[in-house]
């Protein structure tokens, strides 16, 4: 019992402010910081959405297209100190991700996807390589539950970092500092560049807003930042100061959607309408319980399938489960639910759920 209380206390001390920010609705933030509304974008990049003015930005904070549901701080505290109704089931869950050791994919020539856990992917498309949301160790107070297929020092030949938002389980400072990023360019949301430059002064950074296509050069995949329903924060006073989003990677033969971290929202249909052929969708399926806390930021497996259908994508590839224990559901529940949906014929497409380090050739 003592160990349980201390663990809860340490979590509350370190994360209470972050949890409060996590659930403060956008409209309340706007009231506290003023009402002047601006629209931000990278003026050097083209927009694919005609007439889009830029990302709404009010008194230093980016806004979602749809306001997050309002949850009080008292509700957060009640959640943290209440018994998880699935506690016993969670303790008995022996699920662990399969890990295939190796590093050959960094030097191969074939186009491919390789999951490195959580939301970190190695992608080669048209011979160009991407590394998404690198969190290669456990973020603050969170243990990493699956090994990497190789050492961090073995990760190499990365042309682009692709970053969806600033949360520590997606943008891990020590991972960025350890990675071999010689000749690597970071494609990031608006106002993330300053943060990255503090860690890696040598890193080339290109910021984009929603519906903006990055400059990658002739013959390379087109990388377009798209919306997500989420938020950002790393410290106590930087709530939503950095934008969040998803990405479309459009190659000569394949188009890949990287959802980042997001709740279910209309942006999936919008993305599908703007990109009518999406071959592969990398979709988050974990950290969704309790719903009254998580619904505004994450998707259940059922919601992820609905989002996949909205996109009109062909192949569903899950992520954001099994690597870190971030919510109340048992560790293996997300992928079990997803596979049950597939067995019931409720996924209009192909499901591929790779292990960590497993290669999916494109």
C-alpha positions in Angstrom: 0.0 0.0 0.0 2.8 2.4 0.9 4.4 2.0 -2.6 1.1 2.6 -4.3 0.4 5.8 -2.3 3.9 7.2 -3.0 3.6 6.4 -6.7 0.3 8.3 -6.9 1.7 11.2 -4.9 4.8 11.5 -7.1 2.6 11.4 -10.2 0.3 14.2 -8.8 3.2 16.4 -7.8 4.9 16.1 -11.2 1.8 16.1 -13.4 -1.0 17.9 -11.7 -0.4 21.1 -13.7 0.0 19.2 -16.9 -3.3 17.3 -16.3 -5.1 20.5 -15.6 -3.8 22.0 -18.9 -4.7 18.8 -20.7 -8.3 19.4 -20.0 -8.8 23.1 -19.9 -11.1 23.9 -22.9 -9.9 26.1 -25.6 -12.6 28.7 -25.0 -11.6 29.0 -21.3 -8.0 29.6 -22.3 -9.1 32.3 -24.6 -11.1 34.0 -21.9 -8.1 34.0 -19.5 -5.7 35.3 -22.1 -7.9 37.7 -24.1 -10.1 37.5 -27.2 -8.0 38.8 -30.0 -7.9 36.1 -32.7 -5.1 35.8 -35.2 -4.3 33.3 -38.0 -0.8 31.9 -38.3 0.9 30.0 -41.1 4.4 29.8 -42.7 4.1 32.4 -45.4 6.9 30.7 -47.4 4.8 27.5 -47.9 1.9 26.8 -50.2 -1.6 25.9 -48.9 -3.6 23.1 -50.4 -6.9 24.3 -48.8 -8.1 27.3 -50.8 -9.0 30.3 -48.7 -7.7 28.8 -45.4 -6.4 31.9 -43.4 -4.0 29.9 -41.2 -4.2 28.3 -37.8 -6.4 30.1 -35.2 -4.1 31.7 -32.6 -5.5 33.6 -29.6 -3.2 35.4 -27.2 -0.4 33.0 -27.5 -2.4 29.8 -27.8 -3.3 27.6 -30.8 -6.9 26.4 -31.0 -8.5 23.2 -32.2 -11.1 23.3 -34.9 -13.5 22.0 -32.3 -13.2 22.9 -28.6 -12.2 20.1 -26.2 -14.8 19.0 -23.8 -14.6 20.7 -20.4 -13.4 18.7 -17.5 -12.7 20.2 -14.1 -9.5 19.8 -12.1 -11.5 18.2 -9.3 -12.6 15.5 -11.9 -8.9 14.9 -12.7 -8.0 14.5 -9.1 -11.0 12.2 -8.5 -9.7 10.0 -11.4 -6.2 9.9 -10.2 -7.2 8.8 -6.7 -10.1 6.5 -7.5 -9.9 2.8 -8.2 -9.6 1.8 -11.8 -12.6 -0.5 -12.5 -10.3 -2.7 -14.6 -7.5 -2.7 -12.1 -7.5 -6.4 -11.5 -7.8 -7.2 -15.2 -5.0 -4.8 -16.0 -2.7 -6.4 -13.4 -3.4 -9.9 -14.9 -2.8 -8.7 -18.5 0.4 -10.3 -19.7 0.4 -8.6 -23.1 3.8 -7.5 -24.5 4.8 -6.4 -27.9 6.8 -8.7 -30.1 10.2 -7.2 -30.8 12.3 -8.3 -33.8 15.9 -7.4 -33.3 17.9 -5.9 -36.2 19.0 -2.7 -37.9 19.4 -3.7 -41.5 16.4 -1.6 -42.5 18.4 1.6 -42.1 20.7 0.6 -44.9 18.3 -1.3 -47.2 17.1 0.4 -50.4 13.5 -0.9 -50.5 10.6 1.3 -49.5 9.2 0.2 -46.1 7.6 0.9 -42.7 9.2 -0.2 -39.5 7.5 0.4 -36.1 9.9 1.4 -33.3 7.1 1.6 -30.7 4.4 4.1 -29.6 4.3 6.7 -32.4 7.9 6.3 -33.7 8.2 4.9 -37.3 11.0 4.5 -39.6 9.6 5.2 -43.1 11.4 4.9 -46.5 9.3 6.3 -49.3 10.7 6.8 -52.8 14.1 6.2 -51.2 13.7 9.1 -48.8 13.7 8.3 -45.1 11.6 9.7 -42.2 11.6 9.1 -38.5 8.4 10.1 -36.7 7.8 11.3 -33.1 11.0 9.9 -31.6 10.5 8.7 -28.0 13.1 6.0 -27.7 13.2 5.8 -23.9 10.6 6.3 -21.2 9.4 9.9 -20.9 9.2 11.6 -17.4 8.1 9.0 -14.7 6.9 6.6 -17.4 8.7 3.3 -18.0 9.2 2.0 -21.6 7.7 -1.5 -21.7 9.1 -2.7 -25.0 12.7 -2.8 -26.2 13.9 -1.1 -29.4 14.9 -3.4 -32.2 18.4 -1.8 -32.1 20.5 0.7 -30.1 19.7 4.4 -30.5 23.3 4.8 -31.9 22.4 2.4 -34.7 19.5 4.6 -36.0 21.0 6.4 -39.0 20.5 7.7 -42.5 17.5 9.8 -41.5 16.6 12.4 -44.1 13.7 14.0 -42.2 12.4 14.0 -38.7 8.6 14.3 -38.8 7.1 15.6 -35.5 3.4 15.9 -34.7 3.4 17.8 -31.4 5.5 18.6 -28.3 4.2 16.1 -25.7 7.1 14.2 -24.1 5.9 10.7 -25.3 6.2 12.0 -28.9 9.0 14.5 -28.7 11.6 13.2 -26.2 14.5 15.5 -25.5 17.1 12.9 -24.7 16.2 10.9 -27.9 16.7 14.0 -30.0 20.0 14.7 -28.4 21.2 11.1 -28.9 20.1 10.5 -32.4 22.5 10.7 -35.4 20.9 13.6 -37.2 23.7 14.6 -39.5 22.2 16.2 -42.7 18.7 15.6 -41.2 15.9 18.2 -41.6 13.0 18.4 -39.1 9.5 19.0 -40.5 7.5 20.3 -37.5 4.4 22.2 -36.5 4.4 26.0 -36.1 6.5 27.4 -33.2 8.3 24.1 -32.5 11.6 25.3 -34.0 12.8 27.3 -31.1 12.4 24.3 -28.8 14.4 22.0 -31.1 17.2 24.5 -31.6 17.8 24.5 -27.9 18.6 20.8 -28.1 20.3 20.6 -31.5 21.6 23.9 -32.8 22.8 22.1 -36.0 19.4 20.8 -36.9 17.7 22.3 -39.9 14.0 23.0 -39.1 11.0 23.8 -41.3 7.8 24.7 -39.7 4.3 24.3 -41.2 0.7 25.0 -40.4 -2.3 22.9 -41.3 -2.9 22.3 -45.0 0.7 23.5 -45.8 3.1 21.5 -48.0 6.7 21.5 -46.9 9.6 22.1 -49.2 11.3 18.7 -49.8 12.7 19.2 -53.3 12.0 17.7 -56.7 11.6 13.9 -56.9 11.0 13.6 -53.2 7.7 12.8 -51.5 5.3 15.7 -50.9 4.8 16.2 -47.1 1.7 18.1 -46.1 0.8 18.9 -42.5 -2.9 18.3 -41.8 -5.1 18.9 -38.7 -5.4 16.8 -35.6 -7.7 17.2 -32.5 -5.2 17.4 -29.7 -3.1 19.9 -27.7 0.5 20.6 -26.7 2.5 21.2 -23.6 5.9 20.4 -22.1 6.2 22.8 -19.2 3.8 24.6 -16.8 3.2 27.8 -18.9 3.5 26.7 -22.5 0.0 25.2 -23.0 -0.8 25.1 -26.8 2.0 27.5 -27.6 3.2 24.9 -30.2 0.9 23.6 -32.9 0.0 19.9 -33.3 -1.1 18.0 -36.4 -0.9 15.0 -38.6 0.9 14.4 -42.0 0.3 13.1 -45.4 3.4 11.7 -47.2 2.6 11.4 -50.9 5.1 9.5 -52.9 5.2 8.5 -56.6 3.3 5.2 -56.0 2.2 5.3 -52.3 0.5 7.8 -50.0 0.9 7.4 -46.2 -1.1 9.1 -43.5 0.5 9.6 -40.1 -2.2 10.6 -37.6 0.1 11.7 -34.8 -2.0 11.9 -31.6 -5.6 12.8 -31.9 -9.2 12.4 -30.8 -11.9 11.5 -33.3 -13.1 14.6 -35.2 -14.2 15.8 -38.6 -10.6 16.4 -39.8 -10.4 12.8 -40.9 -13.2 13.3 -43.5 -11.6 16.6 -44.6 -8.2 14.9 -45.1 -9.9 12.0 -47.0 -11.6 14.5 -49.3 -8.3 16.3 -50.1 -6.4 13.1 -50.6 -8.8 10.6 -52.1 -6.1 7.8 -52.4 -4.5 7.0 -49.0 -2.7 3.6 -49.2 -1.7 3.3 -45.5 -3.0 5.0 -42.4 -0.8 4.9 -39.2 -3.5 5.2 -36.6 -3.4 5.7 -32.7 -5.6 3.2 -30.8 -4.5 3.4 -27.2 -4.8 5.6 -24.0 -8.6 6.1 -24.1 -9.8 5.2 -20.6 -11.5 6.7 -18.7 -13.5 8.1 -21.5 -14.5 11.2 -19.5 -10.9 12.2 -19.3 -9.4 10.9 -22.6 -12.1 11.4 -25.2 -11.0 14.9 -26.0 -7.5 13.8 -27.0 -7.4 10.1 -27.9 -9.4 7.6 -29.8 -10.7 4.2 -28.9 -10.1 1.4 -31.4 -13.7 1.7 -32.6 -13.2 5.4 -33.2 -9.9 4.8 -34.9 -11.7 2.5 -37.3 -14.4 5.1 -37.9 -11.6 7.6 -38.6 -9.9 5.2 -41.0 -13.2 4.9 -42.9 -13.5 8.6 -43.0 -10.1 8.8 -44.6 -11.0 6.2 -47.2 -7.6 4.5 -46.6 -6.8 1.0 -47.8 -4.5 -0.4 -45.0 -4.9 0.2 -41.3 -1.7 0.1 -39.3 -2.1 0.7 -35.5 0.3 2.5 -33.1 0.2 4.3 -29.8 -0.3 1.2 -27.7 1.7 -1.4 -25.8 4.9 0.7 -25.4 4.0 2.9 -22.5 1.2 2.5 -19.8 -0.6 5.8 -20.1 -4.2 5.1 -19.2 -6.6 2.8 -17.4 -7.3 0.2 -20.0 -5.2 -3.1 -19.9 -2.1 -2.9 -22.0 -3.2 -5.4 -24.7 -6.9 -4.3 -24.8 -6.5 -1.8 -27.7 -5.1 -4.3 -30.2 -7.3 -7.1 -29.0 -10.4 -4.9 -29.6 -9.0 -3.9 -33.0 -8.4 -7.5 -34.1 -11.9 -8.4 -32.9 -13.3 -5.7 -35.1 -11.3 -7.0 -38.0 -12.6 -10.6 -37.4 -16.2 -9.3 -37.3 -15.6 -7.7 -40.8 -16.0 -4.2 -39.5 -12.8 -2.8 -41.0 -13.2 -1.8 -44.6 -9.7 -2.5 -45.6 -6.6 -4.5 -44.6 -5.4 -4.6 -41.0 -1.6 -5.0 -40.5 -0.4 -4.9 -36.9 3.3 -5.3 -36.9 5.6 -6.0 -34.0 8.4 -3.6 -33.1 11.2 -3.9 -35.6 9.1 -5.9 -38.1 9.4 -4.6 -41.7 6.4 -3.8 -43.8 7.6 -3.5 -47.4 5.6 -1.1 -49.5 
